[in-house]
């Protein structure tokens, strides 16, 4: 892979961030940034999947909870 061309301002920002993170190279800063972006995307995808599941099947949970609470089901807290 070759080098990535960035503007002078972006290069300054990368170096500033690197100093704050204690990362010595621009490639290190890019590596940290890519890792963080991957984690952020994974969290977002999980959240989207949960929301889709709740939209699709949430009514079943609500029905079951309503039936349980209406039936006065005793809970064993021991």
C-alpha positions in Angstrom: 0.0 0.0 0.0 1.2 3.5 -0.7 1.0 6.7 1.2 -2.3 8.5 1.6 -2.2 12.2 0.6 -3.7 14.5 3.2 -3.9 18.2 3.4 -1.4 20.2 5.5 -4.2 20.9 8.0 -5.1 17.2 8.3 -1.5 16.3 8.8 -1.3 18.8 11.6 -4.4 17.4 13.2 -3.1 13.8 12.9 0.2 14.8 14.6 -1.6 16.7 17.3 -3.9 13.7 18.0 -0.8 11.4 17.9 0.8 13.5 20.6 -2.3 13.4 22.8 -2.6 9.6 22.4 1.1 9.0 22.8 1.3 7.5 19.4 4.6 8.2 17.6 3.7 7.8 14.0 0.9 8.9 11.6 0.4 5.3 10.7 -0.2 4.6 14.4 -2.8 7.3 14.6 -4.5 5.9 11.5 -4.4 2.4 13.0 -6.0 3.6 16.3 -8.7 5.6 14.3 -9.5 2.6 12.1 -9.8 0.3 15.2 -12.2 2.9 16.9 -14.3 3.2 13.8 -14.6 -0.6 13.5 -15.8 -0.8 17.1 -18.2 2.1 16.6 -19.7 0.4 13.5 -20.0 -2.9 15.3 -21.9 -1.2 18.2 -24.1 0.5 15.7 -24.8 -2.7 13.8 -25.7 -4.5 17.1 -28.0 -1.7 18.1 -29.7 -1.7 14.7 -30.2 -5.5 15.0 -31.7 -5.2 18.4 -34.0 -2.4 17.3 -35.1 -4.5 14.3 -35.7 -7.5 16.6 -37.8 -5.5 19.0 -39.8 -4.0 16.1 -40.5 -7.5 14.8 -41.0 -9.5 18.0 -41.5 -6.9 20.8 -45.3 -7.3 20.7 -44.9 -10.9 21.7 -42.9 -9.9 24.8 -45.4 -7.3 25.7 -48.3 -9.8 25.3 -46.5 -12.3 27.5 -45.8 -9.7 30.2 -49.4 -8.5 30.1 -50.7 -12.1 30.5 -48.3 -12.8 33.4 -49.2 -9.6 35.2 -52.9 -10.0 34.6 -52.8 -13.6 35.8 -51.2 -12.7 39.1 -48.5 -15.2 38.7 -46.6 -15.6 42.0 -42.8 -15.2 41.8 -40.5 -17.4 43.9 -37.9 -15.0 45.1 -35.9 -17.6 47.1 
